[in-house]
């Protein structure tokens, strides 16, 4: 009885933290997406293009302080106060050094792009880097202790206030600076709130033993993510340099909406499952069960959202973003297809990290991103078509899925047959739903009415198909509704 109650408590704890993690992501992105849509209507594509150019460099710098050390602390089996303070000290030092280099190199970057005022933009927006170095360890502490409600509070406050700042500045005609101060305000408020609610007090103590583990393990993760980010931002750099800020804005906006769906679902699962995976790193049977559950639930949520969005993307852009953004529709389709299997790849990635095999992930990412950079270079030199350039993401994502499929089969005993059994029902149900939603979009009438009708039909059709295919998500929802109904009846 005692073992069973502890098992149930663990399951309830993971489920509860998943709910808080999803709530944090969904609430924050719902607010920022709505505000982002309003800003897209108020600002020009070139404003977004300038920000995308600068973010190539900010994102790379941020990676050094947000990945690696924090993940190493979360993954470590036993963590003490000295581990957190060591990670914080190393991270803060790295953040200050990186900002110094950004500050000094800003005029050179402005010369490369040939856009005025880029120096000031880089120096102001670059403040996000040292801020990120502070809150990364705060987030690791919360994540390690499974206190995801605190994430919810910090993220929601930061998102709401920063969105208000962005809207007010855009309304007053500040253009690109509205976006800059929106991003910066969000980082400042997140850091301040986490300082109060995280429960971890800043300390600058350093342990050589802890530093050695964190740097060695976290360094592999950092190199892995750095390779991915450099490859991804190489594409952005090339588009901005060769095709201009307008084309870069179209590519980035086309990637933005499917990426929002992907990042929110995956980050919610990762935050909860990596600590869970790490606690079961010595028990492959339990780890495999958690891996299958995570992939099953992640796919069941994400794939229908992506397929449905792809089916209604044309109406969405015309109604929500206005006709000036219609060129992004083709990019939405490309990136949505490319992201369909990202849940499988990302969660498998976390499971491999949990068993301490970060070098395997590193090898996979080196292979995939060498292919990616090679394809981008070939397209730029010989084809010179920005749409074909975007299509290379489908190839790299496919390579990633195949690689992680092999690795999970080898190290976690997750067979190809089991993988197909977990993936195919969701893909089949989502594709059928997407075809119906697309057909609904061909109806004549008010665009906004048709768009809302497509969303409603998509939800109802997917739930119906989930029941017919006996998918796990259907029974989870059914059980949740049943419990809610019974609890209300008892309260009455």
C-alpha positions as a printed NumPy array, in Angstrom:
array([[  0.   ,   0.   ,   0.   ],
       [  2.789,   2.417,   0.904],
       [  4.6  ,   1.868,  -2.403],
       [  1.397,   2.307,  -4.358],
       [  0.512,   5.55 ,  -2.552],
       [  4.005,   6.93 ,  -3.215],
       [  3.672,   5.938,  -6.883],
       [  0.294,   7.677,  -7.109],
       [  1.72 ,  10.751,  -5.403],
       [  4.568,  10.855,  -7.937],
       [  2.116,  10.561, -10.833],
       [ -0.125,  13.253,  -9.37 ],
       [  2.918,  15.473,  -8.803],
       [  4.093,  15.088, -12.4  ],
       [  0.564,  15.589, -13.717],
       [  0.067,  18.676, -11.563],
       [  3.377,  20.179, -12.623],
       [  2.607,  19.424, -16.263],
       [ -0.656,  21.335, -15.84 ],
       [  1.158,  24.315, -14.296],
       [  3.84 ,  24.14 , -16.974],
       [  1.246,  24.07 , -19.758],
       [ -0.683,  26.878, -18.038],
       [  2.469,  29.009, -17.821],
       [  3.286,  28.537, -21.505],
       [ -0.26 ,  28.822, -22.822],
       [ -1.184,  31.907, -20.784],
       [  2.06 ,  33.719, -21.613],
       [  1.942,  32.883, -25.289],
       [ -1.755,  33.612, -25.581],
       [ -1.156,  37.143, -24.287],
       [  2.053,  37.695, -26.284],
       [  0.551,  36.206, -29.468],
       [ -2.511,  38.443, -29.32 ],
       [ -0.317,  41.472, -28.658],
       [  2.118,  40.312, -31.35 ],
       [ -0.728,  40.213, -33.851],
       [ -1.761,  43.75 , -32.906],
       [  1.849,  44.941, -33.204],
       [  2.19 ,  43.213, -36.596],
       [ -0.783,  45.245, -37.803],
       [  0.698,  48.489, -36.388],
       [  4.348,  48.027, -37.394],
       [  5.948,  47.361, -40.761],
       [  7.589,  44.084, -41.873],
       [ 10.935,  45.925, -42.044],
       [ 10.725,  46.672, -38.273],
       [ 10.481,  42.947, -37.615],
       [ 13.267,  42.309, -40.109],
       [ 15.658,  44.583, -38.193],
       [ 14.874,  42.806, -34.903],
       [ 15.399,  39.417, -36.573],
       [ 18.848,  40.552, -37.77 ],
       [ 19.887,  41.634, -34.266],
       [ 18.43 ,  38.508, -32.637],
       [ 20.851,  36.373, -34.658],
       [ 23.63 ,  37.626, -32.356],
       [ 21.584,  37.974, -29.143],
       [ 20.293,  34.401, -29.479],
       [ 23.794,  32.972, -29.869],
       [ 25.031,  34.882, -26.796],
       [ 21.95 ,  33.89 , -24.789],
       [ 22.644,  30.259, -25.537],
       [ 25.904,  30.36 , -23.549],
       [ 24.059,  31.423, -20.384],
       [ 20.689,  29.678, -20.744],
       [ 21.867,  26.217, -21.801],
       [ 24.49 ,  23.89 , -20.482],
       [ 25.113,  24.929, -16.874],
       [ 21.435,  25.179, -15.875],
       [ 20.608,  21.861, -17.559],
       [ 23.572,  20.2  , -15.844],
       [ 22.218,  21.25 , -12.435],
       [ 18.745,  19.907, -13.269],
       [ 20.141,  16.598, -14.563],
       [ 22.542,  15.943, -11.674],
       [ 21.282,  13.167,  -9.41 ],
       [ 22.141,  14.914,  -6.124],
       [ 22.199,  18.729,  -6.016],
       [ 23.29 ,  20.956,  -3.138],
       [ 23.402,  24.683,  -2.44 ],
       [ 27.016,  24.829,  -3.607],
       [ 26.041,  23.452,  -7.039],
       [ 23.542,  26.261,  -7.583],
       [ 25.911,  29.011,  -6.418],
       [ 28.737,  27.61 ,  -8.574],
       [ 26.497,  27.517, -11.664],
       [ 25.28 ,  31.06 , -10.91 ],
       [ 28.802,  32.507, -10.519],
       [ 30.066,  30.923, -13.735],
       [ 26.918,  31.947, -15.612],
       [ 27.026,  35.572, -14.461],
       [ 30.687,  35.904, -15.431],
       [ 29.89 ,  34.494, -18.87 ],
       [ 26.919,  36.882, -19.296],
       [ 28.983,  39.982, -18.479],
       [ 31.812,  38.948, -20.837],
       [ 29.386,  38.248, -23.696],
       [ 27.635,  41.602, -23.267],
       [ 31.01 ,  43.346, -23.357],
       [ 31.793,  41.709, -26.713],
       [ 28.33 ,  42.614, -28.075],
       [ 28.821,  46.22 , -26.984],
       [ 32.243,  46.469, -28.652],
       [ 31.312,  44.641, -31.861],
       [ 27.968,  46.436, -32.407],
       [ 29.418,  49.031, -34.879],
       [ 31.004,  46.224, -36.93 ],
       [ 27.679,  44.41 , -37.14 ],
       [ 26.014,  47.642, -38.281],
       [ 28.592,  47.905, -41.088],
       [ 27.9  ,  44.303, -42.19 ],
       [ 24.172,  44.916, -42.616],
       [ 24.429,  48.578, -43.635],
       [ 21.435,  49.631, -41.492],
       [ 21.645,  52.831, -39.44 ],
       [ 21.07 ,  52.825, -35.642],
       [ 21.805,  49.083, -35.451],
       [ 24.613,  49.79 , -32.95 ],
       [ 22.221,  51.372, -30.426],
       [ 19.674,  48.587, -30.92 ],
       [ 22.264,  45.857, -30.259],
       [ 23.638,  47.582, -27.177],
       [ 20.2  ,  48.05 , -25.611],
       [ 18.698,  44.686, -26.532],
       [ 21.953,  42.963, -25.543],
       [ 21.193,  43.699, -21.869],
       [ 19.014,  40.583, -22.083],
       [ 22.179,  38.445, -21.997],
       [ 23.406,  39.251, -18.432],
       [ 19.775,  39.189, -17.249],
       [ 19.391,  35.692, -18.698],
       [ 22.571,  34.594, -16.913],
       [ 20.897,  35.483, -13.603],
       [ 17.484,  33.898, -14.077],
       [ 18.748,  30.675, -15.675],
       [ 19.89 ,  29.32 , -12.293],
       [ 16.689,  30.602, -10.653],
       [ 14.715,  28.63 , -13.23 ],
       [ 16.913,  25.555, -12.723],
       [ 16.183,  25.672,  -8.962],
       [ 12.431,  25.863,  -9.563],
       [ 12.57 ,  23.178, -12.228],
       [ 14.659,  20.845, -10.086],
       [ 12.238,  21.218,  -7.162],
       [  9.181,  20.826,  -9.43 ],
       [  7.64 ,  24.175,  -8.344],
       [  6.15 ,  25.142, -11.694],
       [  3.44 ,  27.355, -10.233],
       [  6.2  ,  29.92 ,  -9.568],
       [  7.104,  29.877, -13.273],
       [  3.477,  30.627, -14.013],
       [  3.433,  33.708, -11.76 ],
       [  6.719,  35.186, -13.022],
       [  6.025,  34.536, -16.713],
       [  2.479,  35.86 , -16.659],
       [  3.418,  39.125, -14.914],
       [  6.422,  39.685, -17.173],
       [  4.445,  38.955, -20.326],
       [  1.47 ,  41.177, -19.487],
       [  3.514,  44.205, -18.415],
       [  5.982,  43.94 , -21.324],
       [  3.114,  43.626, -23.804],
       [  1.538,  46.806, -22.428],
       [  4.885,  48.593, -22.837],
       [  5.17 ,  47.377, -26.443],
       [  1.629,  48.427, -27.361],
       [  1.941,  51.905, -25.818],
       [  5.272,  52.57 , -27.562],
       [  3.985,  51.266, -30.908],
       [  0.871,  53.457, -30.612],
       [  3.102,  56.48 , -29.93 ],
       [  5.093,  55.781, -33.083],
       [  8.358,  54.391, -31.693],
       [  8.505,  51.691, -34.405],
       [ 11.225,  49.086, -33.873],
       [ 11.935,  50.404, -30.347],
       [  8.493,  49.204, -29.268],
       [  9.626,  45.631, -29.938],
       [ 13.01 ,  46.198, -28.27 ],
       [ 11.543,  47.5  , -25.02 ],
       [  8.842,  44.824, -25.017],
       [ 11.519,  42.096, -25.061],
       [ 13.745,  43.899, -22.554],
       [ 10.928,  44.635, -20.076],
       [  9.888,  40.986, -20.131],
       [ 13.421,  39.848, -19.227],
       [ 13.768,  42.409, -16.401],
       [ 10.427,  41.599, -14.765],
       [ 10.935,  37.825, -15.041],
       [ 14.303,  38.12 , -13.315],
       [ 12.982,  40.355, -10.524],
       [  9.952,  38.189,  -9.756],
       [ 11.97 ,  34.954,  -9.797],
       [ 14.373,  36.58 ,  -7.306],
       [ 11.461,  36.872,  -4.852],
       [  9.52 ,  33.644,  -5.506],
       [ 12.169,  31.067,  -6.429],
       [ 13.2  ,  30.354,  -2.831],
       [ 16.86 ,  30.339,  -3.827],
       [ 19.028,  33.212,  -2.596],
       [ 21.853,  34.454,  -4.795],
       [ 25.272,  33.239,  -3.668],
       [ 28.71 ,  33.617,  -5.29 ],
       [ 30.4  ,  30.597,  -3.672],
       [ 32.282,  28.292,  -6.023],
       [ 33.197,  24.635,  -5.607],
       [ 35.932,  23.319,  -7.922],
       [ 34.439,  19.814,  -7.828],
       [ 30.965,  21.093,  -8.685],
       [ 32.351,  23.437, -11.343],
       [ 34.193,  20.533, -12.963],
       [ 31.019,  18.406, -13.248],
       [ 28.823,  21.309, -14.39 ],
       [ 31.3  ,  22.512, -17.017],
       [ 32.067,  19.021, -18.395],
       [ 28.46 ,  17.808, -18.609],
       [ 26.929,  21.196, -19.383],
       [ 29.655,  21.937, -21.922],
       [ 28.513,  19.031, -24.095],
       [ 24.919,  20.251, -23.962],
       [ 26.058,  23.791, -24.741],
       [ 28.105,  22.687, -27.742],
       [ 25.149,  20.629, -28.997],
       [ 22.728,  23.551, -28.741],
       [ 25.337,  25.98 , -30.058],
       [ 25.753,  23.908, -33.209],
       [ 21.963,  23.864, -33.74 ],
       [ 21.615,  27.597, -33.067],
       [ 24.55 ,  28.566, -35.276],
       [ 23.097,  26.519, -38.137],
       [ 19.64 ,  28.026, -37.655],
       [ 20.954,  31.576, -37.366],
       [ 23.284,  31.047, -40.307],
       [ 20.104,  30.712, -42.372],
       [ 18.728,  33.966, -40.888],
       [ 22.037,  35.763, -41.43 ],
       [ 22.141,  34.662, -45.077],
       [ 18.517,  35.656, -45.718],
       [ 19.033,  39.071, -44.103],
       [ 22.304,  39.711, -45.93 ],
       [ 21.41 ,  38.307, -49.375],
       [ 17.658,  38.919, -49.604],
       [ 17.077,  41.923, -47.284],
       [ 15.152,  42.678, -44.1  ],
       [ 11.719,  42.348, -45.765],
       [ 12.29 ,  38.753, -46.894],
       [ 13.805,  37.908, -43.509],
       [ 10.675,  39.294, -41.83 ],
       [  8.455,  37.082, -44.017],
       [ 10.542,  33.978, -43.256],
       [ 10.624,  34.71 , -39.511],
       [  6.896,  35.487, -39.293],
       [  6.147,  32.329, -41.286],
       [  8.216,  30.35 , -38.783],
       [  6.923,  32.225, -35.745],
       [  3.409,  30.802, -35.453],
       [  4.133,  27.078, -35.934],
       [  7.218,  27.539, -33.742],
       [  5.066,  29.082, -31.001],
       [  2.928,  25.949, -30.933],
       [  5.963,  23.657, -30.97 ],
       [  8.037,  25.528, -28.38 ],
       [  5.204,  25.855, -25.879],
       [  4.186,  22.212, -25.951],
       [  7.769,  20.923, -25.942],
       [  9.103,  23.306, -23.276],
       [  6.162,  22.476, -20.992],
       [  6.898,  18.763, -21.291],
       [ 10.685,  19.146, -21.076],
       [ 10.638,  21.226, -17.899],
       [  8.689,  18.533, -16.08 ],
       [ 10.035,  15.387, -17.739],
       [ 13.821,  16.036, -17.619],
       [ 13.874,  16.014, -13.778],
       [ 11.535,  12.986, -13.926],
       [ 13.7  ,  11.208, -16.494],
       [ 16.832,  11.97 , -14.454],
       [ 15.378,  10.377, -11.309],
       [ 14.79 ,   7.152, -13.279],
       [ 18.086,   7.199, -15.195],
       [ 19.153,   3.896, -13.595],
       [ 15.875,   2.129, -14.413],
       [ 15.469,   1.776, -18.181],
       [ 12.027,   0.128, -17.883],
       [ 10.525,   3.08 , -15.98 ],
       [ 12.378,   5.571, -18.187],
       [ 10.949,   3.948, -21.307],
       [  7.397,   4.124, -19.888],
       [  7.825,   7.828, -19.123],
       [  9.327,   8.423, -22.574],
       [  6.407,   6.727, -24.353],
       [  3.838,   8.598, -22.255],
       [  5.522,  11.944, -22.933],
       [  5.782,  11.324, -26.684],
       [  2.216,  10.043, -26.895],
       [  0.746,  13.028, -25.056],
       [  3.011,  15.543, -26.795],
       [  2.121,  14.286, -30.269],
       [ -1.579,  14.086, -29.404],
       [ -1.565,  17.775, -28.459],
       [  0.911,  19.237, -30.95 ],
       [  0.34 ,  17.415, -34.249],
       [ -3.389,  18.256, -34.579],
       [ -2.636,  21.88 , -33.694],
       [  0.035,  22.102, -36.407],
       [ -1.989,  20.304, -39.072],
       [ -5.098,  22.331, -38.252],
       [ -3.134,  25.587, -38.363],
       [ -1.627,  24.617, -41.705],
       [ -5.13 ,  23.962, -43.087],
       [ -6.455,  27.392, -42.07 ],
       [ -3.236,  29.418, -42.435],
       [ -4.359,  31.389, -45.496],
       [ -7.533,  32.645, -43.823],
       [ -5.63 ,  33.249, -40.559],
       [ -3.062,  35.532, -42.2  ],
       [ -5.622,  37.478, -44.22 ],
       [ -8.029,  37.994, -41.299],
       [ -5.621,  38.421, -38.392],
       [ -2.439,  39.922, -39.843],
       [ -3.951,  41.681, -42.914],
       [ -3.049,  41.235, -46.582],
       [  0.401,  42.844, -46.252],
       [  1.57 ,  39.604, -44.572],
       [  0.105,  37.148, -47.147],
       [  3.608,  36.237, -48.496],
       [  4.249,  34.363, -45.216],
       [  1.616,  31.673, -45.958],
       [  4.007,  29.533, -48.024],
       [  6.602,  29.735, -45.236],
       [  3.997,  28.72 , -42.635],
       [  3.286,  25.567, -44.664],
       [  6.988,  24.68 , -44.961],
       [  7.846,  25.177, -41.29 ],
       [  4.686,  23.429, -40.088],
       [  5.578,  20.307, -42.077],
       [  9.124,  20.514, -40.758],
       [  7.973,  20.743, -37.128],
       [  5.44 ,  17.876, -37.175],
       [  7.834,  15.358, -35.641],
       [  9.729,  17.788, -33.408],
       [  8.057,  16.426, -30.245],
       [  9.44 ,  12.947, -30.859],
       [ 12.92 ,  14.304, -31.536],
       [ 12.967,  16.688, -28.576],
       [ 11.634,  14.314, -25.908],
       [ 13.948,  11.515, -27.078],
       [ 16.762,  14.071, -26.79 ],
       [ 15.856,  14.671, -23.118],
       [ 15.693,  10.948, -22.341],
       [ 19.173,  10.396, -23.778],
       [ 20.494,  13.324, -21.711],
       [ 18.857,  11.839, -18.602],
       [ 20.908,   8.633, -18.875],
       [ 24.045,  10.783, -19.094],
       [ 24.792,  10.191, -22.784],
       [ 25.084,  13.83 , -23.868],
       [ 27.921,  12.903, -26.262],
       [ 25.459,  10.904, -28.4  ],
       [ 23.189,  13.909, -28.76 ],
       [ 26.235,  16.012, -29.651],
       [ 27.236,  13.639, -32.459],
       [ 23.725,  13.583, -33.882],
       [ 23.466,  17.372, -33.88 ],
       [ 26.897,  17.809, -35.474],
       [ 25.899,  15.457, -38.305],
       [ 22.472,  17.066, -38.868],
       [ 23.72 ,  20.638, -38.795],
       [ 26.675,  20.021, -41.099],
       [ 24.117,  18.755, -43.629],
       [ 21.907,  21.793, -42.909],
       [ 24.697,  24.362, -43.439],
       [ 25.809,  22.553, -46.595],
       [ 22.269,  22.625, -48.072],
       [ 21.774,  26.31 , -47.188],
       [ 25.096,  27.21 , -48.822],
       [ 24.242,  25.262, -51.995],
       [ 20.836,  26.958, -52.275],
       [ 22.308,  30.44 , -51.732],
       [ 25.124,  29.951, -54.263],
       [ 23.317,  28.077, -57.029],
       [ 19.526,  28.464, -56.652],
       [ 19.141,  31.815, -54.833],
       [ 15.533,  31.204, -53.839],
       [ 14.453,  32.047, -50.285],
       [ 11.523,  29.57 , -50.373],
       [ 13.79 ,  26.646, -51.322],
       [ 16.104,  27.826, -48.547],
       [ 13.253,  27.463, -46.048],
       [ 12.43 ,  23.981, -47.385],
       [ 15.803,  22.651, -46.214],
       [ 14.376,  22.578, -42.651],
       [ 12.159,  19.637, -43.661],
       [ 15.233,  17.599, -44.612],
       [ 17.114,  18.347, -41.366],
       [ 14.067,  17.575, -39.197],
       [ 13.604,  14.236, -40.978],
       [ 17.255,  13.369, -40.345],
       [ 16.799,  14.257, -36.669],
       [ 13.79 ,  11.976, -36.263],
       [ 15.544,   9.041, -37.939],
       [ 18.655,   9.524, -35.781],
       [ 16.799,   9.708, -32.459],
       [ 14.567,   6.823, -33.457],
       [ 17.666,   4.648, -33.825],
       [ 19.255,   5.916, -30.594],
       [ 16.176,   5.362, -28.4  ],
       [ 15.825,   1.861, -29.829],
       [ 19.441,   1.086, -28.993],
       [ 19.797,   2.662, -25.531],
       [ 16.236,   2.66 , -24.122],
       [ 14.893,  -0.429, -25.912],
       [ 12.119,   1.64 , -27.558],
       [ 11.56 ,  -0.449, -30.689],
       [ 10.595,   0.898, -34.133],
       [  7.334,  -1.07 , -33.914],
       [  6.456,   0.647, -30.618],
       [  7.403,   4.038, -32.035],
       [  5.101,   3.578, -35.031],
       [  2.31 ,   2.353, -32.758],
       [  2.62 ,   5.533, -30.679],
       [  2.904,   7.921, -33.651],
       [  0.622,   6.657, -36.44 ],
       [ -2.85 ,   7.044, -34.819],
       [ -2.204,  10.727, -34.077],
       [ -0.821,  11.4  , -37.573],
       [ -3.78 ,   9.661, -39.25 ],
       [ -6.403,  11.441, -37.135],
       [ -4.688,  14.815, -37.605],
       [ -4.378,  14.468, -41.396],
       [ -8.055,  13.523, -41.747],
       [ -9.026,  16.459, -39.556],
       [ -6.754,  18.806, -41.543],
       [ -8.326,  17.763, -44.854],
       [-11.817,  18.514, -43.518],
       [-10.701,  21.886, -42.084],
       [ -9.07 ,  22.83 , -45.398],
       [-12.277,  21.996, -47.296],
       [-14.281,  24.146, -44.878],
       [-11.981,  27.047, -45.774],
       [-13.195,  26.876, -49.4  ],
       [-16.716,  27.931, -48.348],
       [-17.959,  31.364, -49.399],
       [-18.743,  34.02 , -46.814],
       [-17.135,  36.366, -44.326],
       [-13.507,  35.351, -43.835],
       [-13.588,  35.735, -40.052],
       [-16.729,  33.58 , -39.755],
       [-15.171,  30.868, -41.928],
       [-11.963,  31.006, -39.847],
       [-13.879,  30.511, -36.582],
       [-15.921,  27.727, -38.201],
       [-12.698,  25.987, -39.286],
       [-11.338,  26.102, -35.719],
       [-14.556,  24.689, -34.253],
       [-14.813,  21.922, -36.867],
       [-11.155,  21.004, -36.341],
       [-11.575,  20.557, -32.572],
       [-14.779,  18.513, -32.869],
       [-13.503,  16.297, -35.694],
       [-10.211,  15.57 , -33.916],
       [-11.965,  14.613, -30.668],
       [-14.297,  12.333, -32.611],
       [-11.387,  10.666, -34.43 ],
       [ -9.411,  10.357, -31.171],
       [-12.303,   8.355, -29.773],
       [-12.599,   6.187, -32.888],
       [ -8.848,   5.455, -32.913],
       [ -8.904,   4.855, -29.119],
       [ -6.125,   7.347, -28.519],
       [ -4.766,   7.902, -25.008],
       [ -5.547,  11.632, -25.08 ],
       [ -9.249,  10.837, -25.594],
       [ -9.435,   8.646, -22.48 ],
       [ -7.464,  11.193, -20.42 ],
       [ -9.902,  13.956, -21.393],
       [-12.885,  11.674, -20.825],
       [-11.652,  10.669, -17.374],
       [-10.913,  14.29 , -16.468],
       [-14.409,  15.438, -17.469],
       [-15.951,  12.518, -15.581],
       [-14.032,  13.365, -12.393],
       [-14.956,  17.031, -12.661],
       [-18.625,  16.154, -13.105],
       [-18.613,  13.758, -10.13 ],
       [-16.851,  16.272,  -7.868],
       [-19.444,  18.934,  -8.718],
       [-22.256,  16.481,  -7.997],
       [-20.758,  15.633,  -4.597],
       [-20.294,  19.32 ,  -3.72 ],
       [-23.995,  19.935,  -4.434]])
